[in-house]
Amino acid sequence: MMRLVPLLLAFVALSTAASAEEPKVCGAPVTLNDGWSLASQTDVGLDPAKLCELDSAIGQWPAANIHAVVVVRNGKLVMERYFAGEDERWGDKLGRVDYGPEVRHDLRSISKSVTSLLVGIALAEGKFPPLDSSVFDAFPDYADLRTPEKARITFRDLLTMSSGLDWEEDLPWDDPRNNEAGMMRAADPFRYILSRPVAYPPGTVYAYSGGGTSLLGETLVRSTGKSLRDYAREKLFLPIGASDFEWLDAGATGKLGAFGSLRLRPRDAAKLGRLLLADGQWNGRQVVPGGWAAQSTKPRINGAGLFFYGYQWWLGRSFFQGDELTWTAGVGLGGQRLYVVPALDLIVMINSGHYHSPLQSIVPAAIFSRVVLPAVKD
């Protein structure tokens, strides 16, 4: 401890000198007319030096292919870093893309979390069936597939990935047992989904399913009378100043975007995290009904691995300053991650291009846990 005293005195002397240098800041955000208030990293309790370690953290993986890292603290945008790398647009090769504040990126399965937000909005408007009602009630055109077991599947079960339908996505795309691929190729994808046999009692077992989210999306279309894209534009994206978005048609029929084809600018995607932290409000405007964020991010079922699962949101934890820190995440193929940490009022949005690599899980988690969390000083 005594050896630190001269160093501290030297630091004080330097800080009072006229020629003292400001700490290096990496990724200071730019001003855009998109509703974000900006702040310095030090003003919100973040250590700029730690955040500047992003490059060295990424450098541990020669093919890191990180495209964007956006950090929001206390409601202020404080960091945005963009890189160039190989990318795709819903599976179509784009080549090398130079990313920046105004360039859209695939969100992949974070689209599922956005679909959940839209369900909450439609529920409050009386334009979505009660969550505990039977899914088949909203699909009378498939009454021939209704059985006593399947009739027990509710919209709450779809939200929590626990419909009980036999469904497998974790297989090669060309494997005929891959149900997501089968759904995408089907001439009638909703018949394909609802015709799957029941493997578990509804509401009891988590089984990740883009099919379940697709049923939620189609129910939104049927109950609101609008396309998913148009409803999202009117009720969600325009109110949060995120008009520059794409929600691509997917599947043979073009009706399956709910589970994965949304594209947003990274700093706009971070606004979704702000809606969770501010009880559905964006800059004082109630966009998502009050209480829906808390309902959506409440642990509802044991999910994949050590994760809990809510309403299309992943719920995890990290070790932070000697204790457990819980967070909510939107998770998308390729390394798309939206981390929301209520206890720290912190949002971290990460985009990358690892659609066919295990690095899609490793690198974003390392950025979150080794760079951003250690930068929190208070």
N, C-alpha and C positions, 0 to 999 in steps of 0.2 A: 504493500500500500504506500510506503514512504517513497518508493521509487516513482510513483505516479505524480507526486506533488510538483516536481519541476516541470513535468509535461503539462500539467493543468495550468500552472502559472504561465508557461509559454503560450498556451492556447488563449488565455485571457488577454495577454499582451497583443497577440496577433489579431484578435477579434476587435480590439479597440483601435487598431492602426487604420489610417486612412486608406491604405492600399490593400486592406483585407479583401480576400476573394470570397465570393458567394459560393456555397456548395454547388457542385456540379449536379445538374438536373437532367435526367434522361427521359425523353418522351413527354415534354410539356405539351399539353393539348392545344389545338388551334381553335380559334373562335369561329363557330358556324352558327347560323340562325336556325338552330334546331332545338332550342329550349334548355340546353345544358348550361348551368352556371359553372364557371371554372374556378379553381383555387390552386394555390401552390401546395406541393406535397408536404412541406414542413407545417403549413397552417392547419392541415388536417391530421397531424400526428404521424406522418410517414417519414421514414428515413430515406432521403434521395440516394444516398450512397448504396443502400441495400437494393433499391430498385434498379440502380445502374448495373447490378450484377446479372441482369437478365441475359446479356450477351454471353457472359462466361457460362451461365447455366445451360443455355441453349447449345453452346459450343461443346458440351460434353457428348453430344450426339451429332456426328458429322452430317447426318441427313435429317436434322431436326424438323425442317420445313414448317416452321411456325410462321403464320401470316399476320397475326394481330394479337396484341395484348392491351386491354383497356382496363383501367382501374378507377373506381369511383369510391369516394369516402365521404361520409356525412352529407350525402346528396350532391357532392361536387365532383365533376370530372377533373381528375388530377394527373392522369397519365394515359397516353395512347402511343403505342409503338407499333410500327408496321414494317413488314419485310417483304421481299420478293420470293416467290417460290412456285413450284409446279402445283396446279390445282385443277379441279373439276367443277362443272356446273351440272349437278344432278346426274353424275356419271359420264357426262361428255367432257373429254379432255380439253382444257383451256390452254395448255402449255404454261409458260412462266408468266405469272401475273405480278405486277408491281402494286402492292396494296397500299392504301392510304385512307384518310378519314371519310372519303366519299365513294369508296368502292364496296359493292355488295359482296357477301360471302354466303355460301351454303351454311345453313344451320342444322341440316339433317334432322335428327330426332328431337332436337330442341323444339321443332315444330309441334311435337306432341304436347309439350308444356304450354305452348301458345294456344293450342286447341283447347286445353283445359281452361285457360283464361277466358276464351270465347264462350265456353259452356257456362261459366259463372256469369258472364254478362247476359247471355240469353235466358238463363234461369231467372235472373232478377227482372227481366222484361216480360216474364211469363211466356217465353217463346222456346222453351225446352221442357221436355217431360220431367216429372219428378224423378229424382235420382234413384229412388227405390222402386220405380215402376219397371215392368218387364220391357226389355229391349224389343221383343217381338210385337209389343203394342204399337211401336212406331214404324214397324215394317209389315203391315198387313198383307202386302203383296207377296210375302214369303210364308204365309200361314201354313203352307203344305210342309214346311220344315219344322214347324212348332211341335215340340213334345213336352210332356210334363217337366222333364229335367231342364230342357232349354228355356222353358217359360220362366224359370226362376232366375235367369240371368238378368241383372239390373244394370242401369247406367252407372251406378256406383261401382259395380264389379268391373265394368269396362274402364273406368277411371283408374282403378287400382290394379289393372292387369291381372284380374282374378276371375275372368269369365268362366273358367273351367273347361273351355273348349280345347281340344287337342291341337296344339300349335307349336311349330318349331321353325325358328329363324336362323339359328346358329349352325348353319350348314352351308357348303358351297352353293353359289347361286344356280349352278347347273344341276344340282342334286334335285331330283323330282320330289323329294321329301321336304324341301324348303317351302314352307307355306307362304312366306312373304312373296317369293318369286311366283308361286302359283297364283296368288291373289293378283299380282301385277299383270299376269298374262291372261287372266280370266276374262271372258266376254261379259260376264256378270259377276263382278268381284264380291258383291254383298251376298249373293247366293252362295258363292264359294266359301265365304267366311262362315255364314250361318249354317252351312251344311256340314261343318266339321263335327265330329262326334264329341260327346262330353267325356272328358277324362277325369275331372274332379268335380265335387259339388261346388257350384258357384260361390265365390266370395271366400274360399278357403286356401287356395294355393296360388302364389304368384307365378305367372308364366308370361314373359315379355311377348307382346303381340301388337304388331302394327295393324293387324286386322281389327282389333278392338278399337284402336284410335280411329281407324277408317270408318267404323260404324258411328262413332261420336261425330265425326265430320259430316257424314251423310245425314245424320239426324239434325245437325245444325242447318244444313241446306234445306231439308224438308220442313223444319219448324219455323225458320225465319223467312223462307221464300226467296232467299238470296244465295248466290254462290259463296263459298267459303272465302274466296278472295275479296268479294265486295263487302261481305259482312265484316271481315277483319279490317278492311280499309276504313269503313265508316265508324265502327265502334271502338277500334283499338289503335290502329296506326296513325290515322289523322289526328286524333286527340293527343297523342304523345309526340307529334311532330316527326313521324317516321314514314312519310309518304313515299320515300324512295325504297320500295320493296318489290320483291317478286314472290308470288306463290304459284309455282309451276304446276301445270296439269301433269298427272302421273298415272301410270297404268294404261292398259289397252283402251280403257274408256275415258281416261283423263279425269277421273273422279276421286283420286286417292291421295291428294296432296296433304291431307291432315296429318299423316304420320311422318312426313319427312322432307317436303320439297320447298320449304320457305327459305328465302334469301333476304338478308338484311345487312346494312352497314354495321360493323362491330359496335360503334358507339350508340347506334339505335337499339341493338340487341341488349346492351347494358341497361336500357330504360326498362326492359321487362323486369330486371332485378329490382329496380327502384320501385316498381309497382308492388312487388312483394313486401319491401321494407316499409312502404308508406301506406299500407292498407288500401292499395288500389288507386292511390292518388298520384297524379303527375302535375307538379307545379301548382298544387292546390285544387286541381280539378279531379273529381271522382270519375275515374275511367272504368275500373273494375269494381264491382260492388263491395262495400265495406264488409269485412269478415271472410270474403272468399279466399284471400291470400292465406289467412290462418287455417282455414279448412283444408286448402289444397296442400299445404306443407306440413300438416299434422301426420305423424307416422300412422299408416293405415294397415300395413302388412309387411312381413319380412320379404325383402326384395332379393336381388342378386347379391351373392356373397355376403358381406357384412352390412350392406345397405338396407335401410328401411325405404318404403315407397309410400308416397302420398297420392294425390290426384295428378298423375303424369309428371311428378317431380321426384327426383332422387334425394334421399336424405342421408347424409354421412357425417363424419366427424374427423377432426385432426387433433394431434397433440400440440398444444400451444401454451407456451410460458408455464409449463408444469401442470397443465390441466387439460380437460377435454373441451374442445370447441366444436359445436355442432353447426352444420351448414346445410343449405338446400342447393341443388344443382339441376340445371338442364343439361342433358348429355346427348351429344350427337356423334354419329359415325365420322371418323376421320380426325377426331381430336377437337371437336367443338364442345366447349365447356362454358357454362354460365354459373359461376359460384356466387352464392348470396349468403353472407354471414351476418345474421341479425345482431349478435352480441357486439360486433365491431363496426356495425353500420358500413359494411364493406361489400363491394361488388367487383368481381373480376371476370371479364369476358375474354376468352381465348379462342382463336380460330387457327386451325392448321390443316394440312393436306395429307394426313396419313390414313387414307381410306382403306388401305390394304396392308397395314402394318401394326404390330403390337405397340409401336411407339405412340399410337393415338391415345392410349391410356397413360403411358409413362411420362411423356414430356409435359402435357398440360398439368398433370398432378404435381410434377416437380416444380414447375413455374409457380403454382399456387402455394405449395408448402415450403419451398426453399428460397423463394425470392420475395413474394408479396407478403405472406404472413410474417416472416422475420422483419419486414420493414415497419411493422406496426409498433410504435414506441409507447403509446399510452395504453 
